Amino acid sequence: MTRSSIATKLTMLCAFAAVPEAAHAFLIYTVGSGEGCTHGTIQSAIDAADASPGYDVIRLTRSLTYEPEANTIETDQDLSIVGGFETCTSTSDSFKTVVSGSGANQSVFRINALGAAIIKLRLLTITLGNTDDTGAGGGIYFTGTGNLELIESEISNNTAGYGGGIFAAASGTNTELIISEGTTIVGNTARYHGGGLFVGGPLEMTMNAPNTIIAFNEALGIDGFSGHGGGLLLVGPAIAYIGSPGLGGLGAIYGNSARYGGGISIEGANGDEQNGLVKLYTTDPLNPVRIQSNTASQHGGGVFLLPYQGLLDFSDAKLCAQDFRIEDNLAEDGSGIYADYSSYLDAHWGSRVNLNQPECAQAGATTCAAGVACNTISGNGTSTTGGDPTDGAAVRMVGSSSLTASRLEMRGNVGGYAIFGSDSRALIDTCLIAENQNSQQLLRSDGVINDGIHIGYMTLDGCTLANNVIASTDVIHAEDAFKLHTSIIDQPGNLTLAYSGEASDLDVTYVLASDGTSLPDDPTIYVGVPSFMDPANGDYHLRLDSFAVDFAPPVTGDDRDLDRQPRDQNMVGVPDAFGVRDLGAYERQVGAQDCGAADTIMCNGFDNG
């Protein structure tokens, strides 16, 4: 299937409706051939609008063929360029007007929004722009201090050195790029970085409207070492807010490819605190934001992060996600997420991955509906471009990077490890890691001590690890500080832990495990079977008779389990081993029945719990 046909199919998935123009007075210029037309070219209409004070509208009719196009907008006035008109006298029919750069060898639109200008492009297909080898913005080159909004438009099959579809770099503060409803960025190619979009400078990008998607774009890396951000490359101090539910059942960031960061690459810029940040969040409770089916030939199938470290300055690369899905991505390593580091001399500065943390809260966000898969890193796989499996990880943390996660579910990932941290930090609470296939350990943490400071450590609290295929002897490998609390490790045939750090840095309490020989001698560690509800069908909730029910001391505060249900529920008739808190990812709720997914008829309806 060609990129052109892919773009066409995506466009047909959604019916577009015209957005009414501004209600206040404005001048209208019509571009076309025949009765009622004021201009015969797009550029002449742009020039006329700029010469007229105030807000203006340019209507592009389909009575002309717009090719080759290379238009320049430089204005401090508000301007809308709108397609969707058959002739200069007809009303809008909502069919896009095609503006092609074929043969121009430049950006189709170069936009410099001066002052607080607001530029809107609506019902346009911007296609076949092609800049020179190192040029930027095949479809759109956007800079300035104002805003650019794309509405019900398609940016497709454009090529550039940087930002195949769109290159957006603010020259001042308060600059925004808004990807509004019905906009698709598909089938674009960057020779170096940013296949779909390259976003940089003090700019805010927002993509949270329905039927928006960044799909099937590619960052080639023709020099052999570039190729970052197949869908989106974001360079600090830019921020991207992505909450789109996607289009036609596909994720918001779908089917893109690159050498690093098939879906998204997040990078800190050269300088102090020029931080790059992407926030993922859900706006439709039935359709969580998804980074789906992207490919990196090297690292970071879904997301790649790279901070900046200089002599006296540093800049973060940070992913902040809540109510999200990262699924079915491929890479040699870090198929879901690869958090890299930057170094100067012996100093390392790592990336930051925060999942469901308070700082990830976002205005307009909603939680996923009950029963909808959410907060998942699932179905990702590590392999070479030739399809040979590798020992990479679904989540890879390198050199002072950190992963801080709550309510995380990892299922069905294939590779060397589920999570592998080297000299990095992982703090995970309330997690289910199940049904993954690993050629090495499920979890690995390699660490060193630098001037008495622990560089690498891992903490698991309130987690369930079960039903994974693990080729290694051990479920968990930890070389430095390791903590395991209120958790279930159900992996018969594997040793629970291989630990090579200092005894004083090992802290394991309130654990139910299939193997206790590799764990410390502690009265709160039990060996036994957890009695899950229906593990054969993926249900790892606890039955009433499970040893893990009412096992650990309560914890002050209103924390929640993986289902967002309250913790510390005291089951009547169940002895409290050390308290009322259940082990693992799920807290058994008062009144819950012992009904598994495959047991809905002969269900115990008289559960006193």
Steps between C-alpha positions, in 0.01 A plus 500: 500500500645839402518796735253680274243222527554478876434871534188471289365213710562694822323803359195293408468369855351827617226724361608860522265789570578865426579722799312830493717803440536771762175679580649852501559715188785397271602514137469190282729431205413217262764322294392320186385535142163639399220711639554662839872423529719781631840338440657247271782387731532419869798731546324802351209449739742468795668827400165678467388376841822619660450847349152515653490577874328249725382143470458359150380174341634345181280239335675252273259354248547186297451689175880521472779244530750623758834361385788571541441709813754673724316767696631741764294648783670761717250700698403635840129476409256214545442300183298192401562305180204274437432233241178315438347709219433372150478848344539860610123541540411167664456426868729262685462132413770382744714331230862597548686719255832347392805727513799321347865596510598256227778653292556804722776343717396714795257492792141521383439767767766705682328675790650765728232599752617831644378650825190315618374411152271198469526307174240231425511246218173316448379231259828484309711212375861623506707251305813425297713779642871416475779718633867453417720250685525692830189715459223503758124461480400323182131577547511790746786705642369692802683750717434824687322594821137442403279196459438252220189280508426217258132403475356210301810497283742241365878542490614211285784368283738789558879472530769710669831468677330587830127484565373318194141606560540799731798686642398727789757705693393796711706818493341628821271402786123434485525321166257216440448228241150355528406178320122526512212268420517292186865574420726221375878512457576195288759354267765774538878441491795672666846425369645568846258572787127538559312301236155637579594802709809672636402724792751719684558822687270653764194359327194314624345236278151371574332199339202388705203524265307206348603349166857628509793272426873499421548186292728324250772765511873423486830650617765337282829610657679492164834595660496179702465651847204740492143382439324607820122523532309318229169654602618792713837639607462747786804704609495714815385737621197384303205324665248273331159419645363189329158368595344404169304173496631447145311429179303201373603276789871581461712665769592869492864415415477203265717306258792744484865396463846637576842390616430642849152567628272342244197675648644792698848625584526743794828691536653769717661788311857625529494740796382524857147378574396489136279209596298290259168372636217290355183450704269215401149492642154376411208718390258221402444247782420226247805565281822567694784684333723243328848476356447200279681282243803723448846367409857606582787321331716586803343623825159612618227347290228701672695775677869597507637756748835680485594780745787748468805516730764772469783628716281709731153457356250229427156456349244230572320273261178398671195287426204560729207267434174413668218275379695393194588198286838426341447187294623286211816701434830349379869582550832329561484634856241698690213382284252696709725764660874564481628759750853598400757726667740774398849542644776756531832362621394271788165669566181327389157657468213257448147516366184512711199274448208572734186290466183589693680741730336813648704729275347328197154641573368700207200730457236336282624148572270218604552153641441188297160336529468182704594195295705697246865395481701792633842587641646214300833429336402193305569295189833669430785294355877522455654386174743605229374659180532153348262358759753313715420518873731698728561515875367855522234614745148634471609784731872583499652751743864604453751710696326698778160484332197447721166323474235596754175318440170429673216273382704350216406187308748317277371202302596314187835668440763285328875545535789461737342685795181678599700776677878538496676785679874568481625747763144629511210523743163325483230562760183310416192460714177321422593301192410184314778343292357187344506283188822648362755283318859567604825342388672648806360613836161664528653798687865601520671784685875552456642767727816655641581714802656839422648682803260314728194582287304217349475559125290194424214362703155349462193507723182298451200554727155347459586306186399166352751313283347184357467268205802634311722281283853560632796318348735616775533320831386812685193720479684810627869590477622787720858611549439784742230637728178304458167524683200268467188557710139378515539307177433162339764315296334195347755346263532126577824356364693829537692636794346826614816710536867507410651776716867598508494826697564578863275318747408832659360621166255210464154558644234233441184483715139382471545279196327185376729315260523166322869492602632618833848347491647806326329751733614618845395314812207712615175396675294717261611299195277204420545229241181379339240522224323837470158361391423745221144523373559373146863529391447283192279779366712786626314575824747553785256624763512303824255235611366529850703200617830643376789529746553848358168638628526707821872438521690831553461802728277784378654814355381847590342687211248436225713296265338280235561165336536432127121525457500834686318327787586590861767306684490358854160329477448266795339170397263356760600151604851525356778500762731801475854371465664837569219737410213565257689588185505246217819416317548568131337729247138449605316551828207268556189710551227441756218305338706374207406156370741224404412517129777456250479586134426134418278437803181703484242228571628301799603817678507532876235762556516470879843653552499648850790725394 
